[in-house]
Amino acid sequence: MAKDMQISFLLDFYGEMLTEKQQDMIHFYYNDDLSLAEIAENEGITRQGVRDNIKRAEALLLDMEARLGLAKRFRTVKDGLEQIMDNAKEISAFNMVHGFSREIDEHARRINAIALTLSEDE
């Protein structure tokens, strides 16, 4: 069972929808990087029991993402905000080189500030 970092990311979005046991197993396996055997020993269950719990939890997380798409939307918004900030910086730089306009510079600063605020709220 190769460790997929997408599962850890999805746990941040949908973890509360899993049972406490599923949350623990996924957390131990993905976030604490424990092996199935280590988790089994710590939890007093079989290695197969741990694997089954993790597989069920993974399936639930992937299904929730397929239905709701919150993680995908988060990444899209984050990428878009980074592009907006980059473009605002490019506008400011272009403005400085090609006949400075205070109005253009102020708009670029406001755009960058708004995008930065939105990215911090995530």
ROMAR-802587 format. One record per atom (N, C-alpha, C, O): atom name; x negated, z, y. Coordinates in nm, 4 decimals, always signed. Example, Ala and Ser with C-alpha at 12.3 -4.5 7.8 and 13.67 -1.06 7.14 Angstrom:
<nodes>
@at->N; x->-1.3190; z->+0.7800; y->-0.5690
@at->CA; x->-1.2300; z->+0.7800; y->-0.4500
@at->C; x->-1.3200; z->+0.7800; y->-0.3300
@at->O; x->-1.4236; z->+0.8465; y->-0.3319
@at->N; x->-1.2850; z->+0.7080; y->-0.2250
@at->CA; x->-1.3670; z->+0.7140; y->-0.1060
@at->C; x->-1.2900; z->+0.7870; y->+0.0030
@at->O; x->-1.3409; z->+0.8039; y->+0.1138
</nodes>
This chain:
<nodes>
@at->N; x->-0.0861; z->+0.0000; y->-0.1181
@at->CA; x->+0.0000; z->+0.0000; y->+0.0000
@at->C; x->-0.0902; z->+0.0000; y->+0.1237
@at->O; x->-0.1434; z->+0.1039; y->+0.1627
@at->N; x->-0.1064; z->-0.1165; y->+0.1841
@at->CA; x->-0.1897; z->-0.1285; y->+0.3036
@at->C; x->-0.1186; z->-0.0631; y->+0.4221
@at->O; x->+0.0030; z->-0.0752; y->+0.4365
@at->N; x->-0.1939; z->+0.0049; y->+0.5053
@at->CA; x->-0.1344; z->+0.0738; y->+0.6192
@at->C; x->-0.1075; z->-0.0255; y->+0.7312
@at->O; x->-0.1981; z->-0.0935; y->+0.7793
@at->N; x->+0.0169; z->-0.0323; y->+0.7711
@at->CA; x->+0.0644; z->-0.1249; y->+0.8722
@at->C; x->+0.0898; z->-0.0449; y->+1.0003
@at->O; x->+0.1755; z->+0.0434; y->+1.0030
@at->N; x->+0.0154; z->-0.0760; y->+1.1053
@at->CA; x->+0.0288; z->+0.0008; y->+1.2292
@at->C; x->+0.1650; z->-0.0222; y->+1.2953
@at->O; x->+0.2066; z->+0.0571; y->+1.3797
@at->N; x->+0.2344; z->-0.1296; y->+1.2580
@at->CA; x->+0.3678; z->-0.1544; y->+1.3100
@at->C; x->+0.4614; z->-0.0397; y->+1.2711
@at->O; x->+0.5484; z->-0.0013; y->+1.3492
@at->N; x->+0.4436; z->+0.0140; y->+1.1519
@at->CA; x->+0.5296; z->+0.1236; y->+1.1053
@at->C; x->+0.5105; z->+0.2459; y->+1.1942
@at->O; x->+0.6081; z->+0.3109; y->+1.2316
@at->N; x->+0.3881; z->+0.2772; y->+1.2276
@at->CA; x->+0.3610; z->+0.3907; y->+1.3149
@at->C; x->+0.4263; z->+0.3698; y->+1.4513
@at->O; x->+0.4807; z->+0.4633; y->+1.5102
@at->N; x->+0.4203; z->+0.2458; y->+1.5011
@at->CA; x->+0.4828; z->+0.2118; y->+1.6287
@at->C; x->+0.6349; z->+0.2260; y->+1.6195
@at->O; x->+0.6982; z->+0.2805; y->+1.7098
@at->N; x->+0.6925; z->+0.1768; y->+1.5105
@at->CA; x->+0.8369; z->+0.1861; y->+1.4921
@at->C; x->+0.8825; z->+0.3314; y->+1.4773
@at->O; x->+0.9938; z->+0.3665; y->+1.5166
@at->N; x->+0.7968; z->+0.4142; y->+1.4212
@at->CA; x->+0.8284; z->+0.5567; y->+1.4072
@at->C; x->+0.8537; z->+0.6196; y->+1.5441
@at->O; x->+0.9390; z->+0.7073; y->+1.5575
@at->N; x->+0.7800; z->+0.5749; y->+1.6451
@at->CA; x->+0.8010; z->+0.6262; y->+1.7808
@at->C; x->+0.9406; z->+0.5928; y->+1.8323
@at->O; x->+0.9993; z->+0.6713; y->+1.9067
@at->N; x->+0.9933; z->+0.4788; y->+1.7942
@at->CA; x->+1.1244; z->+0.4361; y->+1.8424
@at->C; x->+1.2394; z->+0.4912; y->+1.7591
@at->O; x->+1.3415; z->+0.5334; y->+1.8134
@at->N; x->+1.2226; z->+0.4906; y->+1.6275
@at->CA; x->+1.3350; z->+0.5199; y->+1.5386
@at->C; x->+1.3135; z->+0.6416; y->+1.4486
@at->O; x->+1.3972; z->+0.6700; y->+1.3629
@at->N; x->+1.2050; z->+0.7125; y->+1.4663
@at->CA; x->+1.1713; z->+0.8239; y->+1.3777
@at->C; x->+1.2798; z->+0.9288; y->+1.3647
@at->O; x->+1.2993; z->+0.9846; y->+1.2568
@at->N; x->+1.3500; z->+0.9561; y->+1.4722
@at->CA; x->+1.4542; z->+1.0591; y->+1.4693
@at->C; x->+1.5725; z->+1.0204; y->+1.3807
@at->O; x->+1.6556; z->+1.1047; y->+1.3471
@at->N; x->+1.5797; z->+0.8938; y->+1.3433
@at->CA; x->+1.6905; z->+0.8480; y->+1.2590
@at->C; x->+1.6593; z->+0.8644; y->+1.1098
@at->O; x->+1.7458; z->+0.8443; y->+1.0247
@at->N; x->+1.5358; z->+0.9008; y->+1.0801
@at->CA; x->+1.4960; z->+0.9262; y->+0.9418
@at->C; x->+1.5219; z->+1.0728; y->+0.9072
@at->O; x->+1.5385; z->+1.1566; y->+0.9958
@at->N; x->+1.5251; z->+1.1021; y->+0.7780
@at->CA; x->+1.5353; z->+1.2427; y->+0.7378
@at->C; x->+1.4046; z->+1.3122; y->+0.7751
@at->O; x->+1.3029; z->+1.2467; y->+0.7976
@at->N; x->+1.4081; z->+1.4417; y->+0.7812
@at->CA; x->+1.2877; z->+1.5180; y->+0.8153
@at->C; x->+1.1769; z->+1.4908; y->+0.7134
@at->O; x->+1.0601; z->+1.4779; y->+0.7500
@at->N; x->+1.2137; z->+1.4822; y->+0.5865
@at->CA; x->+1.1157; z->+1.4564; y->+0.4810
@at->C; x->+1.0530; z->+1.3181; y->+0.4994
@at->O; x->+0.9316; z->+1.3027; y->+0.4861
@at->N; x->+1.1351; z->+1.2181; y->+0.5298
@at->CA; x->+1.0830; z->+1.0833; y->+0.5523
@at->C; x->+0.9914; z->+1.0804; y->+0.6741
@at->O; x->+0.8859; z->+1.0171; y->+0.6719
@at->N; x->+1.0318; z->+1.1483; y->+0.7790
@at->CA; x->+0.9476; z->+1.1558; y->+0.8991
@at->C; x->+0.8121; z->+1.2161; y->+0.8656
@at->O; x->+0.7080; z->+1.1644; y->+0.9059
@at->N; x->+0.8147; z->+1.3259; y->+0.7914
@at->CA; x->+0.6898; z->+1.3927; y->+0.7545
@at->C; x->+0.5999; z->+1.3015; y->+0.6725
@at->O; x->+0.4807; z->+1.2897; y->+0.7008
@at->N; x->+0.6565; z->+1.2369; y->+0.5711
@at->CA; x->+0.5766; z->+1.1499; y->+0.4835
@at->C; x->+0.5134; z->+1.0346; y->+0.5617
@at->O; x->+0.3948; z->+1.0057; y->+0.5463
@at->N; x->+0.5927; z->+0.9700; y->+0.6446
@at->CA; x->+0.5420; z->+0.8582; y->+0.7256
@at->C; x->+0.4350; z->+0.9090; y->+0.8221
@at->O; x->+0.3307; z->+0.8459; y->+0.8391
@at->N; x->+0.4616; z->+1.0228; y->+0.8845
@at->CA; x->+0.3646; z->+1.0798; y->+0.9791
@at->C; x->+0.2324; z->+1.1129; y->+0.9085
@at->O; x->+0.1253; z->+1.0772; y->+0.9574
@at->N; x->+0.2401; z->+1.1803; y->+0.7951
@at->CA; x->+0.1189; z->+1.2156; y->+0.7211
@at->C; x->+0.0404; z->+1.0905; y->+0.6817
@at->O; x->-0.0820; z->+1.0859; y->+0.6940
@at->N; x->+0.1128; z->+0.9900; y->+0.6344
@at->CA; x->+0.0472; z->+0.8700; y->+0.5819
@at->C; x->-0.0105; z->+0.7827; y->+0.6934
@at->O; x->-0.1257; z->+0.7400; y->+0.6854
@at->N; x->+0.0683; z->+0.7563; y->+0.7962
@at->CA; x->+0.0238; z->+0.6648; y->+0.9013
@at->C; x->-0.0512; z->+0.7326; y->+1.0152
@at->O; x->-0.1537; z->+0.6814; y->+1.0602
@at->N; x->-0.0028; z->+0.8451; y->+1.0619
@at->CA; x->-0.0643; z->+0.9084; y->+1.1784
@at->C; x->-0.1793; z->+1.0020; y->+1.1417
@at->O; x->-0.2801; z->+1.0076; y->+1.2121
@at->N; x->-0.1640; z->+1.0756; y->+1.0313
@at->CA; x->-0.2709; z->+1.1668; y->+0.9893
@at->C; x->-0.3680; z->+1.1015; y->+0.8917
@at->O; x->-0.4710; z->+1.1595; y->+0.8574
@at->N; x->-0.3348; z->+0.9804; y->+0.8471
@at->CA; x->-0.4195; z->+0.9008; y->+0.7581
@at->C; x->-0.4496; z->+0.9721; y->+0.6255
@at->O; x->-0.5601; z->+0.9622; y->+0.5720
@at->N; x->-0.3492; z->+1.0440; y->+0.5736
@at->CA; x->-0.3657; z->+1.1092; y->+0.4439
@at->C; x->-0.3320; z->+1.0103; y->+0.3325
@at->O; x->-0.2500; z->+0.9204; y->+0.3512
@at->N; x->-0.3942; z->+1.0270; y->+0.2193
@at->CA; x->-0.3641; z->+0.9410; y->+0.1045
@at->C; x->-0.2352; z->+0.9896; y->+0.0385
@at->O; x->-0.1867; z->+1.0993; y->+0.0661
@at->N; x->-0.1810; z->+0.9052; y->-0.0493
@at->CA; x->-0.0603; z->+0.9445; y->-0.1227
@at->C; x->-0.0868; z->+1.0696; y->-0.2051
@at->O; x->-0.0023; z->+1.1588; y->-0.2125
@at->N; x->-0.2039; z->+1.0761; y->-0.2667
@at->CA; x->-0.2398; z->+1.1925; y->-0.3491
@at->C; x->-0.2495; z->+1.3195; y->-0.2644
@at->O; x->-0.2046; z->+1.4261; y->-0.3066
@at->N; x->-0.3080; z->+1.3079; y->-0.1454
@at->CA; x->-0.3202; z->+1.4252; y->-0.0579
@at->C; x->-0.1831; z->+1.4749; y->-0.0125
@at->O; x->-0.1574; z->+1.5953; y->-0.0092
@at->N; x->-0.0970; z->+1.3822; y->+0.0218
@at->CA; x->+0.0383; z->+1.4208; y->+0.0640
@at->C; x->+0.1118; z->+1.4861; y->-0.0525
@at->O; x->+0.1767; z->+1.5894; y->-0.0358
@at->N; x->+0.1014; z->+1.4252; y->-0.1706
@at->CA; x->+0.1685; z->+1.4795; y->-0.2896
@at->C; x->+0.1233; z->+1.6223; y->-0.3166
@at->O; x->+0.2051; z->+1.7101; y->-0.3440
@at->N; x->-0.0064; z->+1.6447; y->-0.3088
@at->CA; x->-0.0596; z->+1.7792; y->-0.3337
@at->C; x->-0.0085; z->+1.8783; y->-0.2292
@at->O; x->+0.0321; z->+1.9894; y->-0.2634
@at->N; x->-0.0103; z->+1.8381; y->-0.1014
@at->CA; x->+0.0345; z->+1.9267; y->+0.0066
@at->C; x->+0.1845; z->+1.9563; y->-0.0002
@at->O; x->+0.2284; z->+2.0660; y->+0.0343
@at->N; x->+0.2620; z->+1.8582; y->-0.0448
@at->CA; x->+0.4077; z->+1.8722; y->-0.0465
@at->C; x->+0.4617; z->+1.9214; y->-0.1806
@at->O; x->+0.5798; z->+1.9537; y->-0.1926
@at->N; x->+0.3751; z->+1.9267; y->-0.2808
@at->CA; x->+0.4170; z->+1.9747; y->-0.4116
@at->C; x->+0.5085; z->+1.8781; y->-0.4856
@at->O; x->+0.5962; z->+1.9200; y->-0.5611
@at->N; x->+0.4876; z->+1.7479; y->-0.4637
@at->CA; x->+0.5658; z->+1.6464; y->-0.5349
@at->C; x->+0.4681; z->+1.5450; y->-0.5950
@at->O; x->+0.3474; z->+1.5517; y->-0.5720
@at->N; x->+0.5222; z->+1.4522; y->-0.6715
@at->CA; x->+0.4344; z->+1.3530; y->-0.7343
@at->C; x->+0.3922; z->+1.2470; y->-0.6332
@at->O; x->+0.4554; z->+1.2266; y->-0.5295
@at->N; x->+0.2830; z->+1.1811; y->-0.6683
@at->CA; x->+0.2329; z->+1.0706; y->-0.5868
@at->C; x->+0.3395; z->+0.9619; y->-0.5774
@at->O; x->+0.3589; z->+0.9021; y->-0.4716
@at->N; x->+0.4087; z->+0.9365; y->-0.6892
@at->CA; x->+0.5153; z->+0.8357; y->-0.6921
@at->C; x->+0.6308; z->+0.8766; y->-0.6004
@at->O; x->+0.6914; z->+0.7922; y->-0.5344
@at->N; x->+0.6604; z->+1.0056; y->-0.5971
@at->CA; x->+0.7649; z->+1.0554; y->-0.5081
@at->C; x->+0.7314; z->+1.0313; y->-0.3619
@at->O; x->+0.8173; z->+0.9939; y->-0.2820
@at->N; x->+0.6047; z->+1.0535; y->-0.3285
@at->CA; x->+0.5584; z->+1.0280; y->-0.1917
@at->C; x->+0.5722; z->+0.8802; y->-0.1597
@at->O; x->+0.6236; z->+0.8427; y->-0.0543
@at->N; x->+0.5254; z->+0.7960; y->-0.2526
@at->CA; x->+0.5303; z->+0.6513; y->-0.2317
@at->C; x->+0.6739; z->+0.6041; y->-0.2126
@at->O; x->+0.7018; z->+0.5238; y->-0.1236
@at->N; x->+0.7645; z->+0.6536; y->-0.2957
@at->CA; x->+0.9051; z->+0.6146; y->-0.2853
@at->C; x->+0.9643; z->+0.6551; y->-0.1500
@at->O; x->+1.0362; z->+0.5773; y->-0.0873
@at->N; x->+0.9337; z->+0.7762; y->-0.1060
@at->CA; x->+0.9821; z->+0.8226; y->+0.0249
@at->C; x->+0.9288; z->+0.7361; y->+0.1380
@at->O; x->+1.0027; z->+0.7007; y->+0.2299
@at->N; x->+0.8016; z->+0.7024; y->+0.1314
@at->CA; x->+0.7404; z->+0.6194; y->+0.2352
@at->C; x->+0.8018; z->+0.4794; y->+0.2348
@at->O; x->+0.8334; z->+0.4253; y->+0.3407
@at->N; x->+0.8186; z->+0.4211; y->+0.1172
@at->CA; x->+0.8764; z->+0.2865; y->+0.1064
@at->C; x->+1.0203; z->+0.2839; y->+0.1609
@at->O; x->+1.0575; z->+0.1903; y->+0.2316
@at->N; x->+1.1006; z->+0.3853; y->+0.1287
@at->CA; x->+1.2377; z->+0.3915; y->+0.1805
@at->C; x->+1.2375; z->+0.4054; y->+0.3331
@at->O; x->+1.3158; z->+0.3404; y->+0.4024
@at->N; x->+1.1497; z->+0.4897; y->+0.3835
@at->CA; x->+1.1410; z->+0.5103; y->+0.5284
@at->C; x->+1.0943; z->+0.3828; y->+0.5985
@at->O; x->+1.1477; z->+0.3461; y->+0.7032
@at->N; x->+0.9947; z->+0.3156; y->+0.5408
@at->CA; x->+0.9480; z->+0.1890; y->+0.5988
@at->C; x->+1.0614; z->+0.0876; y->+0.6054
@at->O; x->+1.0803; z->+0.0208; y->+0.7071
@at->N; x->+1.1359; z->+0.0767; y->+0.4971
@at->CA; x->+1.2474; z->-0.0181; y->+0.4919
@at->C; x->+1.3512; z->+0.0143; y->+0.5986
@at->O; x->+1.4039; z->-0.0758; y->+0.6638
@at->N; x->+1.3805; z->+0.1419; y->+0.6164
@at->CA; x->+1.4766; z->+0.1827; y->+0.7188
@at->C; x->+1.4263; z->+0.1512; y->+0.8597
@at->O; x->+1.5020; z->+0.1019; y->+0.9433
@at->N; x->+1.2995; z->+0.1794; y->+0.8856
@at->CA; x->+1.2424; z->+0.1509; y->+1.0173
@at->C; x->+1.2458; z->+0.0012; y->+1.0470
@at->O; x->+1.2824; z->-0.0401; y->+1.1570
@at->N; x->+1.2074; z->-0.0793; y->+0.9487
@at->CA; x->+1.2075; z->-0.2248; y->+0.9673
@at->C; x->+1.3502; z->-0.2778; y->+0.9854
@at->O; x->+1.3732; z->-0.3690; y->+1.0648
@at->N; x->+1.4450; z->-0.2207; y->+0.9120
@at->CA; x->+1.5839; z->-0.2628; y->+0.9254
@at->C; x->+1.6383; z->-0.2269; y->+1.0638
@at->O; x->+1.7074; z->-0.3075; y->+1.1263
@at->N; x->+1.6076; z->-0.1075; y->+1.1112
@at->CA; x->+1.6535; z->-0.0669; y->+1.2438
@at->C; x->+1.5953; z->-0.1578; y->+1.3513
@at->O; x->+1.6646; z->-0.1944; y->+1.4462
@at->N; x->+1.4697; z->-0.1937; y->+1.3369
@at->CA; x->+1.4082; z->-0.2838; y->+1.4355
@at->C; x->+1.4722; z->-0.4218; y->+1.4282
@at->O; x->+1.4961; z->-0.4843; y->+1.5316
@at->N; x->+1.5000; z->-0.4698; y->+1.3080
@at->CA; x->+1.5642; z->-0.6007; y->+1.2932
@at->C; x->+1.7031; z->-0.6006; y->+1.3589
@at->O; x->+1.7448; z->-0.7007; y->+1.4172
@at->N; x->+1.7731; z->-0.4892; y->+1.3491
@at->CA; x->+1.9081; z->-0.4809; y->+1.4065
@at->C; x->+1.9077; z->-0.4538; y->+1.5566
@at->O; x->+1.9866; z->-0.5120; y->+1.6309
@at->N; x->+1.8179; z->-0.3645; y->+1.6012
@at->CA; x->+1.8209; z->-0.3191; y->+1.7406
@at->C; x->+1.7153; z->-0.3850; y->+1.8292
@at->O; x->+1.7407; z->-0.4110; y->+1.9468
@at->N; x->+1.5989; z->-0.4117; y->+1.7746
@at->CA; x->+1.4932; z->-0.4807; y->+1.8487
@at->C; x->+1.4328; z->-0.4041; y->+1.9649
@at->O; x->+1.3809; z->-0.4650; y->+2.0584
@at->N; x->+1.4384; z->-0.2712; y->+1.9610
@at->CA; x->+1.3862; z->-0.1919; y->+2.0731
@at->C; x->+1.2349; z->-0.2048; y->+2.0895
@at->O; x->+1.1857; z->-0.2155; y->+2.2018
@at->N; x->+1.1619; z->-0.2039; y->+1.9801
@at->CA; x->+1.0160; z->-0.2134; y->+1.9886
@at->C; x->+0.9742; z->-0.3509; y->+2.0399
@at->O; x->+0.8829; z->-0.3619; y->+2.1218
@at->N; x->+1.0407; z->-0.4550; y->+1.9920
@at->CA; x->+1.0100; z->-0.5906; y->+2.0394
@at->C; x->+1.0392; z->-0.6015; y->+2.1887
@at->O; x->+0.9598; z->-0.6584; y->+2.2636
@at->N; x->+1.1515; z->-0.5480; y->+2.2315
@at->CA; x->+1.1883; z->-0.5519; y->+2.3736
@at->C; x->+1.0869; z->-0.4747; y->+2.4569
@at->O; x->+1.0486; z->-0.5193; y->+2.5651
@at->N; x->+1.0435; z->-0.3601; y->+2.4078
@at->CA; x->+0.9435; z->-0.2801; y->+2.4777
@at->C; x->+0.8157; z->-0.3608; y->+2.4996
@at->O; x->+0.7614; z->-0.3640; y->+2.6100
@at->N; x->+0.7683; z->-0.4260; y->+2.3928
@at->CA; x->+0.6457; z->-0.5065; y->+2.4042
@at->C; x->+0.6636; z->-0.6229; y->+2.5005
@at->O; x->+0.5730; z->-0.6541; y->+2.5778
@at->N; x->+0.7795; z->-0.6870; y->+2.4962
@at->CA; x->+0.8071; z->-0.7995; y->+2.5851
@at->C; x->+0.8049; z->-0.7552; y->+2.7309
@at->O; x->+0.7443; z->-0.8208; y->+2.8156
@at->N; x->+0.8707; z->-0.6443; y->+2.7594
@at->CA; x->+0.8743; z->-0.5915; y->+2.8961
@at->C; x->+0.7336; z->-0.5514; y->+2.9410
@at->O; x->+0.6926; z->-0.5821; y->+3.0530
@at->N; x->+0.6606; z->-0.4832; y->+2.8538
@at->CA; x->+0.5249; z->-0.4410; y->+2.8884
@at->C; x->+0.4355; z->-0.5612; y->+2.9180
@at->O; x->+0.3621; z->-0.5611; y->+3.0168
@at->N; x->+0.4414; z->-0.6632; y->+2.8331
@at->CA; x->+0.3619; z->-0.7846; y->+2.8560
@at->C; x->+0.4032; z->-0.8530; y->+2.9860
@at->O; x->+0.3180; z->-0.8995; y->+3.0618
@at->N; x->+0.5330; z->-0.8592; y->+3.0115
@at->CA; x->+0.5823; z->-0.9210; y->+3.1342
@at->C; x->+0.5354; z->-0.8474; y->+3.2584
@at->O; x->+0.4985; z->-0.9102; y->+3.3576
@at->N; x->+0.5365; z->-0.7157; y->+3.2539
@at->CA; x->+0.4902; z->-0.6365; y->+3.3683
@at->C; x->+0.3405; z->-0.6581; y->+3.3928
@at->O; x->+0.2966; z->-0.6645; y->+3.5077
@at->N; x->+0.2637; z->-0.6691; y->+3.2864
@at->CA; x->+0.1198; z->-0.6961; y->+3.3021
@at->C; x->+0.0977; z->-0.8330; y->+3.3665
@at->O; x->+0.0098; z->-0.8483; y->+3.4513
@at->N; x->+0.1769; z->-0.9319; y->+3.3267
@at->CA; x->+0.1656; z->-1.0653; y->+3.3859
@at->C; x->+0.2067; z->-1.0629; y->+3.5329
@at->O; x->+0.1436; z->-1.1280; y->+3.6161
@at->N; x->+0.3113; z->-0.9887; y->+3.5648
@at->CA; x->+0.3542; z->-0.9765; y->+3.7042
@at->C; x->+0.2438; z->-0.9146; y->+3.7890
@at->O; x->+0.2150; z->-0.9627; y->+3.8986
@at->N; x->+0.1819; z->-0.8077; y->+3.7384
@at->CA; x->+0.0742; z->-0.7428; y->+3.8140
@at->C; x->-0.0451; z->-0.8366; y->+3.8314
@at->O; x->-0.1044; z->-0.8424; y->+3.9391
@at->N; x->-0.0799; z->-0.9098; y->+3.7262
@at->CA; x->-0.1904; z->-1.0059; y->+3.7355
@at->C; x->-0.1595; z->-1.1144; y->+3.8383
@at->O; x->-0.2459; z->-1.1513; y->+3.9180
@at->N; x->-0.0368; z->-1.1653; y->+3.8365
@at->CA; x->+0.0010; z->-1.2700; y->+3.9318
@at->C; x->+0.0027; z->-1.2184; y->+4.0748
@at->O; x->-0.0369; z->-1.2899; y->+4.1669
@at->N; x->+0.0474; z->-1.0970; y->+4.0943
@at->CA; x->+0.0475; z->-1.0381; y->+4.2286
@at->C; x->-0.0957; z->-1.0262; y->+4.2809
@at->O; x->-0.1209; z->-1.0510; y->+4.3988
@at->N; x->-0.1881; z->-0.9889; y->+4.1948
@at->CA; x->-0.3300; z->-0.9801; y->+4.2352
@at->C; x->-0.3854; z->-1.1182; y->+4.2688
@at->O; x->-0.4616; z->-1.1336; y->+4.3643
@at->N; x->-0.3470; z->-1.2182; y->+4.1902
@at->CA; x->-0.3921; z->-1.3549; y->+4.2166
@at->C; x->-0.3364; z->-1.4059; y->+4.3500
@at->O; x->-0.4074; z->-1.4727; y->+4.4251
@at->N; x->-0.2109; z->-1.3750; y->+4.3796
@at->CA; x->-0.1511; z->-1.4150; y->+4.5072
@at->C; x->-0.2271; z->-1.3520; y->+4.6225
@at->O; x->-0.2567; z->-1.4187; y->+4.7217
@at->N; x->-0.2590; z->-1.2229; y->+4.6099
@at->CA; x->-0.3353; z->-1.1537; y->+4.7150
@at->C; x->-0.4724; z->-1.2168; y->+4.7341
@at->O; x->-0.5161; z->-1.2394; y->+4.8470
@at->N; x->-0.5395; z->-1.2451; y->+4.6237
@at->CA; x->-0.6735; z->-1.3059; y->+4.6321
@at->C; x->-0.6660; z->-1.4450; y->+4.6945
@at->O; x->-0.7484; z->-1.4793; y->+4.7793
@at->N; x->-0.5686; z->-1.5248; y->+4.6537
@at->CA; x->-0.5508; z->-1.6587; y->+4.7098
@at->C; x->-0.5205; z->-1.6504; y->+4.8586
@at->O; x->-0.5716; z->-1.7292; y->+4.9381
@at->N; x->-0.4370; z->-1.5542; y->+4.8951
@at->CA; x->-0.3995; z->-1.5334; y->+5.0351
@at->C; x->-0.5224; z->-1.4994; y->+5.1202
@at->O; x->-0.5347; z->-1.5471; y->+5.2330
@at->N; x->-0.6110; z->-1.4191; y->+5.0678
@at->CA; x->-0.7322; z->-1.3793; y->+5.1414
@at->C; x->-0.8221; z->-1.4995; y->+5.1686
@at->O; x->-0.8832; z->-1.5092; y->+5.2750
@at->N; x->-0.8298; z->-1.5899; y->+5.0730
@at->CA; x->-0.9198; z->-1.7054; y->+5.0840
@at->C; x->-0.8582; z->-1.8169; y->+5.1687
@at->O; x->-0.9308; z->-1.8876; y->+5.2386
@at->N; x->-0.7294; z->-1.8336; y->+5.1640
@at->CA; x->-0.6620; z->-1.9479; y->+5.2261
@at->C; x->-0.5707; z->-1.9057; y->+5.3414
@at->O; x->-0.4487; z->-1.9178; y->+5.3306
@at->N; x->-0.6265; z->-1.8578; y->+5.4481
@at->CA; x->-0.5465; z->-1.8247; y->+5.5663
@at->C; x->-0.4596; z->-1.7038; y->+5.5469
@at->O; x->-0.3407; z->-1.7166; y->+5.5176
@at->N; x->-0.5152; z->-1.5894; y->+5.5622
@at->CA; x->-0.4491; z->-1.4613; y->+5.5366
@at->C; x->-0.3150; z->-1.4495; y->+5.6087
@at->O; x->-0.3046; z->-1.4778; y->+5.7281
@at->N; x->-0.2130; z->-1.4074; y->+5.5345
@at->CA; x->-0.0807; z->-1.3777; y->+5.5889
@at->C; x->-0.0475; z->-1.2334; y->+5.5515
@at->O; x->-0.0443; z->-1.1974; y->+5.4339
@at->N; x->-0.0228; z->-1.1517; y->+5.6539
@at->CA; x->+0.0115; z->-1.0113; y->+5.6275
@at->C; x->+0.1414; z->-1.0006; y->+5.5459
@at->O; x->+0.1551; z->-0.9136; y->+5.4599
@at->N; x->+0.2346; z->-1.0892; y->+5.5742
@at->CA; x->+0.3627; z->-1.0858; y->+5.5036
@at->C; x->+0.3447; z->-1.1142; y->+5.3544
@at->O; x->+0.4013; z->-1.0444; y->+5.2702
@at->N; x->+0.2671; z->-1.2152; y->+5.3226
@at->CA; x->+0.2399; z->-1.2481; y->+5.1823
@at->C; x->+0.1658; z->-1.1330; y->+5.1153
@at->O; x->+0.1980; z->-1.0947; y->+5.0029
@at->N; x->+0.0667; z->-1.0782; y->+5.1846
@at->CA; x->-0.0103; z->-0.9677; y->+5.1290
@at->C; x->+0.0790; z->-0.8465; y->+5.1024
@at->O; x->+0.0659; z->-0.7809; y->+4.9990
@at->N; x->+0.1692; z->-0.8171; y->+5.1951
@at->CA; x->+0.2590; z->-0.7021; y->+5.1788
@at->C; x->+0.3548; z->-0.7242; y->+5.0618
@at->O; x->+0.3796; z->-0.6321; y->+4.9840
@at->N; x->+0.4082; z->-0.8443; y->+5.0489
@at->CA; x->+0.4975; z->-0.8736; y->+4.9358
@at->C; x->+0.4236; z->-0.8608; y->+4.8025
@at->O; x->+0.4777; z->-0.8065; y->+4.7061
@at->N; x->+0.3018; z->-0.9102; y->+4.7972
@at->CA; x->+0.2226; z->-0.9004; y->+4.6742
@at->C; x->+0.1947; z->-0.7547; y->+4.6403
@at->O; x->+0.1990; z->-0.7161; y->+4.5235
@at->N; x->+0.1667; z->-0.6746; y->+4.7405
@at->CA; x->+0.1427; z->-0.5308; y->+4.7174
@at->C; x->+0.2686; z->-0.4612; y->+4.6651
@at->O; x->+0.2619; z->-0.3790; y->+4.5737
@at->N; x->+0.3839; z->-0.4953; y->+4.7246
@at->CA; x->+0.5100; z->-0.4345; y->+4.6796
@at->C; x->+0.5416; z->-0.4738; y->+4.5350
@at->O; x->+0.5823; z->-0.3903; y->+4.4542
@at->N; x->+0.5224; z->-0.6016; y->+4.5042
@at->CA; x->+0.5464; z->-0.6484; y->+4.3669
@at->C; x->+0.4586; z->-0.5712; y->+4.2698
@at->O; x->+0.5063; z->-0.5238; y->+4.1667
@at->N; x->+0.3319; z->-0.5587; y->+4.3020
@at->CA; x->+0.2375; z->-0.4866; y->+4.2154
@at->C; x->+0.2772; z->-0.3394; y->+4.2018
@at->O; x->+0.2712; z->-0.2833; y->+4.0924
@at->N; x->+0.3172; z->-0.2774; y->+4.3116
@at->CA; x->+0.3556; z->-0.1361; y->+4.3085
@at->C; x->+0.4807; z->-0.1148; y->+4.2226
@at->O; x->+0.4874; z->-0.0191; y->+4.1455
@at->N; x->+0.5784; z->-0.2027; y->+4.2355
@at->CA; x->+0.7005; z->-0.1914; y->+4.1556
@at->C; x->+0.6686; z->-0.2091; y->+4.0071
@at->O; x->+0.7152; z->-0.1320; y->+3.9232
@at->N; x->+0.5895; z->-0.3105; y->+3.9758
@at->CA; x->+0.5523; z->-0.3354; y->+3.8353
@at->C; x->+0.4749; z->-0.2170; y->+3.7791
@at->O; x->+0.4966; z->-0.1780; y->+3.6644
@at->N; x->+0.3860; z->-0.1601; y->+3.8572
@at->CA; x->+0.3080; z->-0.0445; y->+3.8121
@at->C; x->+0.4001; z->+0.0749; y->+3.7860
@at->O; x->+0.3851; z->+0.1441; y->+3.6854
@at->N; x->+0.4942; z->+0.0987; y->+3.8757
@at->CA; x->+0.5894; z->+0.2079; y->+3.8570
@at->C; x->+0.6720; z->+0.1879; y->+3.7299
@at->O; x->+0.6926; z->+0.2821; y->+3.6533
@at->N; x->+0.7189; z->+0.0661; y->+3.7080
@at->CA; x->+0.7980; z->+0.0381; y->+3.5883
@at->C; x->+0.7152; z->+0.0542; y->+3.4609
@at->O; x->+0.7665; z->+0.1018; y->+3.3595
@at->N; x->+0.5900; z->+0.0158; y->+3.4650
@at->CA; x->+0.5066; z->+0.0289; y->+3.3457
@at->C; x->+0.4730; z->+0.1736; y->+3.3155
@at->O; x->+0.4518; z->+0.2089; y->+3.1995
@at->N; x->+0.4676; z->+0.2579; y->+3.4174
@at->CA; x->+0.4426; z->+0.4006; y->+3.3961
@at->C; x->+0.5652; z->+0.4716; y->+3.3408
@at->O; x->+0.5515; z->+0.5721; y->+3.2710
@at->N; x->+0.6844; z->+0.4217; y->+3.3703
@at->CA; x->+0.8084; z->+0.4826; y->+3.3218
@at->C; x->+0.8273; z->+0.4641; y->+3.1733
@at->O; x->+0.9041; z->+0.5374; y->+3.1110
@at->N; x->+0.7582; z->+0.3670; y->+3.1151
@at->CA; x->+0.7727; z->+0.3410; y->+2.9720
@at->C; x->+0.7159; z->+0.4555; y->+2.8986
@at->O; x->+0.7167; z->+0.4564; y->+2.7755
</nodes>
